[in-house]
Amino acid sequence: MSEFWLNIIGYGASICMVLGYLPQAIATIRTRSTDGIAMPTFCMLGLGSILFVLQGFALNNWPLVITNVITTICSVIIFGIKVHNDYFKRK
């Protein structure tokens, strides 16, 4: 398969990942509701995004980098909201 088509597939996957993740992130940020989020699973997804960013830089794969920078930023924001809700609102 040519590099052109591989890039098209990569950008398509990036768009799907961001469009799949962003609505949930926006809803969580707006409502501040994190009751349905399991912290261990969410942390593993966030760590996976960070590792994909590193891999993207190593491979010079910009679709991979851009997608996972966006999902990592969303993950950090949601993680902060989750920690606030779980630990500080209980006190």
Secondary structure, DSSP 8 states (H G I E B T S, - for coil): --HHHHHHHHHHHHHHHHHHHHHHHHHHHHH---TT--HHHHHHHHHHHHHHHHHHHHHT-HHHHHHHHHHHHHHHHHHHHHHIIIIIS--
